[in-house]
Amino acid sequence: MKIDILTLFPKMFNGFLDESIIKRAINNKLVEINLINFRDFSKLSNHQVDDTPYGGGGGMVLRCEPIVDALESVKTDKSKIILLSPQGKTFNQQKALELKNEKHLILICGHYEGFDERIKNFVDEEISIGDYILTGGELPAMIITDTIVRLIPNVINENSYLNDSFMNNLLDYPTYTKPPIYKGYKVPDILLSGHHENIKKWREEQSLENTKNKRKDLLEKK
């Protein structure tokens, strides 16, 4: 998979791309991630990428030209172009599973007071990570990229994500590790029994109970 991220602040991604699972996936050539500074595509003498809004109002609006020119420098007929916007559909695990099958993703990070509306004619969809406003699209781009990359075959062990929360509209079951007793809190006896069928049944029950107590809305979807 190839992911191109259009941003005004590529340095924000330094730690994200240089650590942990993402770095390993890049080094193993399981994913290619490129950062494109669309300020480099500005035709204005001062490399300006924004301007005041027509009709008045506060803030600055991102111009069409540098973003569309940056898009056209990397897109192909296999590209899926996503505008990161609070007005988009809310990102979730099911969307991540859908996007992991794409050959080429292009994520556009906004900033300032948003985009010239005409930019939306050049994208496939808008995605939001929640009903709140951030200073820019860089954090959403990292969240979406991280969620998708870990689903790519061989990035992590498949068993590590098949039972993740939200994979089947249920929250995950509780997990424990050594020691068996810590400050009076014990690991459930069933997990120490070695009876795999009973453990499997317990985990299913706990997953349902966890979802019922914390996210009843997921049960309604299921």
C-alpha positions in Angstrom: 0.0 0.0 0.0 1.1 3.6 -0.7 -0.1 6.5 1.4 0.6 10.1 0.4 -0.2 12.8 3.0 -0.6 16.4 1.8 0.3 18.7 4.6 1.7 22.1 5.5 3.6 20.7 8.4 5.5 17.6 7.4 7.8 17.8 10.5 4.8 16.9 12.7 5.1 13.4 11.3 8.8 12.8 12.3 8.2 10.8 15.5 5.1 9.0 14.0 7.0 7.6 11.1 10.3 6.9 12.9 9.1 4.8 15.7 7.5 1.4 16.5 5.2 -0.5 14.2 4.9 2.1 11.5 8.6 2.4 11.1 9.0 -1.4 10.9 6.2 -1.6 8.3 8.0 1.0 6.2 11.4 -0.7 6.6 9.9 -4.1 5.6 8.3 -2.4 2.5 4.8 -3.3 3.6 3.7 0.3 3.2 5.1 3.4 1.6 4.3 6.7 3.2 5.2 10.0 1.6 4.7 13.6 2.9 3.9 16.3 0.3 4.1 19.9 1.4 1.5 21.6 -0.7 3.1 24.9 0.0 5.8 23.9 -2.5 3.1 24.0 -5.2 2.1 27.6 -4.5 2.6 29.8 -7.6 2.6 33.0 -5.5 5.9 34.8 -4.8 5.6 34.3 -1.0 4.4 30.7 -1.3 1.1 31.7 0.2 -1.5 28.9 0.3 -4.5 30.7 1.9 -6.5 33.9 1.5 -9.3 35.8 3.0 -12.8 34.4 2.4 -15.2 35.9 -0.1 -18.1 37.6 1.6 -16.1 38.4 4.7 -15.6 36.6 7.9 -12.7 35.7 10.2 -9.8 33.5 9.5 -8.1 32.4 6.3 -9.2 29.8 3.7 -7.0 27.3 1.9 -6.8 28.1 -1.8 -7.6 25.5 -4.5 -4.5 25.8 -6.7 -1.7 24.5 -4.5 -3.7 21.6 -3.1 -5.0 20.5 -6.5 -1.6 20.8 -8.1 -0.1 18.7 -5.3 -2.8 16.1 -5.8 -2.2 15.9 -9.5 1.5 15.4 -8.9 0.8 12.1 -7.1 -2.6 10.7 -8.0 -3.2 7.8 -10.4 -6.3 5.9 -11.6 -5.8 3.7 -8.5 -5.8 6.6 -6.0 -8.5 7.1 -3.4 -8.5 10.8 -2.3 -9.7 11.6 1.2 -10.2 15.1 2.6 -9.8 15.2 6.4 -12.7 17.4 7.6 -15.0 17.7 10.6 -17.8 17.6 8.2 -17.0 14.1 6.9 -18.4 10.7 8.0 -16.9 9.6 11.3 -14.0 7.2 10.9 -14.3 3.8 12.6 -12.9 0.3 12.4 -15.1 -0.8 9.6 -13.9 2.1 7.5 -10.3 1.1 8.3 -11.0 -2.4 7.1 -12.4 -1.0 3.9 -9.5 1.4 3.3 -6.8 -1.2 3.9 -7.7 -2.8 0.6 -6.9 0.3 -1.4 -3.7 0.4 -3.4 -3.1 4.1 -3.0 -4.5 6.5 -0.4 -4.1 10.3 -0.5 -4.9 12.1 2.7 -5.3 15.9 2.6 -4.7 17.8 5.9 -6.5 21.0 6.3 -5.6 24.1 8.4 -6.7 27.6 9.2 -10.5 28.1 8.6 -10.9 25.2 6.2 -10.8 24.7 2.4 -12.2 26.5 -0.5 -15.4 24.5 -1.1 -14.3 23.8 -4.7 -11.5 21.5 -3.5 -14.2 19.0 -2.7 -14.7 18.4 -6.5 -11.3 16.8 -6.6 -11.7 14.3 -3.7 -13.6 11.0 -3.3 -14.8 11.5 0.2 -14.5 13.4 3.4 -13.6 11.7 6.7 -13.8 13.0 10.3 -12.3 11.5 13.4 -14.9 12.9 15.7 -17.2 15.8 16.5 -14.6 18.3 17.6 -12.3 20.8 16.0 -8.5 20.5 15.8 -6.0 23.0 14.6 -5.3 20.9 11.5 -5.6 17.6 9.8 -2.2 16.2 10.7 -3.3 14.3 13.9 -6.3 12.8 12.0 -4.0 11.7 9.2 -1.7 9.9 11.7 -4.7 8.2 13.4 -6.2 7.0 10.2 -2.8 5.9 8.9 -1.9 4.0 12.1 -5.3 2.3 12.1 -5.0 1.1 8.5 -1.3 0.1 8.5 -1.7 -2.3 11.5 -4.3 -4.2 9.4 -2.0 -4.7 6.4 -1.0 -8.4 6.2 2.3 -9.2 8.0 2.5 -5.8 9.8 1.4 -7.4 13.0 0.2 -10.9 13.8 -3.3 -11.3 12.5 -4.5 -12.7 15.9 -3.5 -9.4 17.4 -6.2 -7.5 15.7 -9.0 -10.1 14.9 -10.3 -9.8 18.5 -9.8 -6.1 18.8 -12.6 -3.9 20.1 -15.0 -2.9 17.3 -13.9 -5.7 14.9 -17.4 -7.3 15.3 -19.2 -4.4 16.9 -18.2 -5.6 20.4 -15.6 -4.3 22.8 -12.6 -6.6 23.6 -12.6 -9.0 26.6 -10.4 -8.1 29.6 -6.8 -9.4 29.5 -4.3 -10.2 32.3 -0.6 -11.1 32.6 1.8 -12.0 35.4 1.8 -11.9 38.4 -1.4 -13.9 39.1 -2.0 -11.7 42.3 -1.2 -8.0 42.5 -2.0 -6.0 45.7 -4.8 -8.4 46.4 -6.3 -8.3 42.9 -6.4 -11.8 41.3 -6.4 -13.0 37.8 -9.8 -14.9 37.1 -9.3 -18.6 37.9 -10.7 -19.6 34.5 -7.7 -18.0 32.7 -5.3 -20.2 34.8 -7.3 -23.4 34.2 -5.7 -24.3 30.9 -9.2 -25.3 29.6 -9.2 -23.5 26.3 -12.8 -24.1 25.4 -14.0 -22.7 28.7 -11.6 -19.8 28.3 -13.0 -19.1 24.9 -16.6 -19.1 26.2 -15.6 -16.8 29.1 -14.0 -14.3 26.8 -17.1 -14.2 24.6 -19.3 -13.6 27.6 -17.0 -10.9 29.0 -16.9 -9.2 25.6 -20.7 -9.0 25.5 -20.9 -7.8 29.1 -18.2 -5.2 28.6 -20.0 -3.9 25.5 -23.3 -3.9 27.3 -21.9 -1.9 30.2 -19.8 0.6 28.2 -21.1 0.9 24.7 -24.7 -0.4 24.5 -25.0 1.4 21.1 -22.7 -1.1 19.6 -25.0 -4.0 20.6 -27.8 -2.2 18.9 -25.8 -2.1 15.7 -24.8 -5.8 16.1 
